[in-house]
Amino acid sequence: MRRDRGQLAPLLAAFVVMAALVGAAVADLACISDTRARAQTAADAAALAAAGALFDGRDPAVAAGRLARENGAVLVRQPDIDLQGWAVDLTVSVRTPTLLLGTREVTASARAAVDVF
């Protein structure tokens, strides 16, 4: 007499758990990808604001920090300023929660320069 009765339930449970883990991993990757795009947008905006402030004689760090915060990011370090090339380099960070990996920090860098004729 064969004892095949009840063998489907554990396999179905394992399949459901694996499908949930794959779904959570896909959701995490999508969230991190979206956060990377938001971080790059914040870095670009902050660098442009800092370069404009440098040209106008204002504090580039204040302008960069304000634009980074408005875009949901924080400056990782003070902007590097090249006075000869009228350029600003900076890096921002954005934190995002994920389902499987906990809270992740995504960074992005940008450079902006003022074209002085």
N, C-alpha and C positions, 0 to 999 in steps of 0.2 A: 504494500500500500504506500503510495507516494504522499508526501507531506508538503505539497505546493501551496496549500491554503495560507493566505496572509502574506505572501512574498511580495506582492505589488506595493503594499503600503510603505515599507521602508524605502523602496526605490523611488516612489513618487515623492516622499518627503525629502530625500536627497536631491532630487531634481529641482524641487521648489526652492530649497536652500541655495543651490548653485545658481539658479536663475535670479534669485534676489541679489546674490553677491555680484553677479555680472552686471545687473542693472544698476547697482550702487556704484560699481567701478566706472561704468559709462557716465553716470551722472556726475561723479567726481571729476572725471576728465573734462567734461563739458564745462563745469563750474570753474576749473582751473584755467581752461582756455579763455573763457569769458573774462576772468580776472586779469589774465595776462594782457588782453586787449585794453581793458580799462586802465591798467597800470601804464601801458605805453601811451595812451591818450593823455593821462595825467602828467606823465614825464614830458611829452611834447608841449603841452600847454604851459607847464611850469617853466620849461626852458625858454619858450618864446616870451613869456612874461618877464623873466629875468633879463633876457637880452634887451627887451624894450626898456626896462627900468635902468639898465646900465647905460643905454643911449641917452635917456632922459635925465641922468644924474641922480636917480633914486637908488635905494638899496635893493640889489638884485635878489638877495636872500629872502627879504620880506615878501617881495612880489612872487617869487617862486614858491615859497611856503604857503602863501594865501591861495594861489591857483591849485597847488597840489591838494590842499585840504578841501577846496571846493569840488574837486574831482574824486574825493574819497581816498586820497593817498597821503602819505607823509614823506618828507624828505629824509633820505637815509643819511645824508651828510650835507654839509654846506656846499653850495655850488662852487665849482672850480671856474675861476674867471680869468680869461686871457685878455688883458687890456690891449695888447698889440693887435690882436685879431678881432677884437670886439666880440668875443665868443664866450658862451657859458656852457659848461658840461655839468650835468646833475643826474642823480639817481633817486628814484622814488620807490616806495614799497606800499603794497596793498595786501591786507590780510583777508582771507576767506575761509569760511568753515566748509568742511567736506564730510561726507558720510562715513568713509572708511579711514581716512588719513588724519582726522582731527583738523585743527586750524592750520592752514598753510600760508606762508608769506611769499608773495610774488613780487619780484623787483623788475624795474625797467629803467633804462638810461636814455638820455637824449642830449643832443647838442644843438644849440641855436647860435647864430651869429648875425650881427647887424652889418648890412652892406653899406659901408661908408664910402661915398663917392669921392 
